[in-house]
Structures are given as structure tokens and as C-alpha cells.
């Protein structure tokens, strides 16, 4: 059971834990974050079956990357909207208040008490003593002073003037964005502890830490997700993409420069595991050549077999898990 709050057009929502055994040993899980380029993840998640943990070769990985979607026909199961789950978010807040994980501050806002959850910071490697919230200037001193601990995070903000607001026991207002993932994931996937949670590496802290704290606080479970996978940032010529530096490109921009979208995909797939993908002009040229060689190879195969399609024995042990 998998929860992926980003890149939904690219990824299927069903991925079994054995797939992760291709990359990391079991003893490093469940709370150690895994870093996986999002484009590689897109291919892996087209497979919904478990993979024998002994199959760690690139041949096996490539096989599942290429044929998983073809065999299973997996599609995205749910694409929920956060605004449809406001009632569920309010119910989670009520549970957190009842369990003493949350409190109503003097300004009427509801905050999560990080000191009530001993595991807070474990995913990101932070400790409560080292955490200092509001350093980026997004939280005013007025709001900071009403919190029991600087790292306490908002659950519900009463604000009748906000463009998006809902009635609640704590006044008309809106929930913090951490809540939506916890509520939608547990509701749609039908269980308090899910198998896999994904996101960008910039979501590890504070977003995913807050998700773990609030979900475990509400459910009483020790885990929210057994596995965490985080996509690495994409680099352009060795630097992070930046609009101000003119190194921010869309696929449409690259296509306008005469670069095939398939070549872009190939270039992204080439990034080694646990490393950032680095998009360069030379790399795109090389990938375009690779794509052309593969297309030539496919054309030659088709010519040699005169377009005939061979029957495939789907009873092979390597395919049994695909059903």
C-alpha cells in the first residue's frame, strides 16, 4: 500500500515492499529515508508485484522497469482533493487533543506538541532540542510566543477572513497542510500503517516528520509508513534548477530546442541510484543517439520476424507475482 502525494500523473499507487529489497537491506528500514530519482521511481512503480530479493541485478531491474506496466496494466487508483477531507482532518485533530498530543493555544489555534512524541525528528535525524521553528520568517513572533515549544506545528488556524475556510469546533478557519496527507492516505488506503510513502527530499523535514507525529499520535501505532522513499533534486549542468539563472526547463522548452522527449526520458533514467540526475546538453545528445540505436534494433527485430508476435509463457516463476 503506497501513498504518493506528488507526481501522480507519473506513478501508480501500488508498490510492494519487496521491490525495495533491490536497493537497501531490510535492516536499514523502516525509518531510514531512501533517496531515489523520481524518474527511476516512475518506472519502478509501474510494477505492482513483489520481486525476489535475490534479483538485484540490473537485468532484473530493467526487466521490471520495462514490462511491469505492460503485464499488470496498473493505473492510478485515487487522485483525491484535500478539500474533500476536511471533516477527516478535524476528526484527527480531535483525537490528538484527546490523547494530549495537541493543545489549543491562547490565540485559538490548535498546535501539535512535539514534546509529546518521542520519535519526532527520527526520520530526518533532528532532535527536539536542536529544532528551531520560524527561522525562515514565515512564522511571526506573535504566533511563536503562544506555543509551548518553538517546534510545535499548527493543526488548525482560526481565520474567518481567509479565502478558504471551514467551520470547526475551534472556529472558522483552515487546517495545516501536513494533515491532508495523513488523513487521505489512511482513509483511502484503509489502514493506519501503510507500506510506502514517497515525496521529494525537501519534504523529509518538516512535512514528513509532522505526518508521522500526527498520524501515530492519532492512531496509537508506532509507525505511519514502513518505508520512506524520497526523490533527489534534478540538476542542470551541475547546479539546481533556477528560474533566476535561466536553468529552469520544461519538456516543452527542450522540445522547442529540437530535443526529443524520449531522449529526455532516457537521460533521466541513466542517473545512478542515490545520486541527483544532472541534465546536460551533451548528455541529451548521447541519450538521443542511444534511443535511435534502440529504435533501429527494434525495427531490425520486427523485420527479421516479419512482424510475428511470439507467445509468452506467463507461468515462469519470475512472472507469477504479476498474476
Secondary structure, DSSP 8 states (H G I E B T S, - for coil): -EEE-S-TTT--S---GGGGGGTS-GGGTTTS-EE--HHHHHHHTT--S---TT--SHHHHHHHHHHHHHHH---------GGGGHHHHHHHHHHHHHTTSEEE-TTS-EEE-GGG-TTTTTTTT--TTT--TTTTS-S-HHHHTTSSSTT-EEEEEE-TTSSS-B--TT-SEEE-HHHHHHHHHHHHHTSSSEEEEEEEGGGIIIIIHHHHHHHHHHH--S-SEEEEEEE---EETTEE--TTTT----HHHHHHTT--HHHHHHHHHTS-TTS--EE-HHHHHHHHHHHHHHHHHHHHHHHHTTT------TTSHHHHTT-
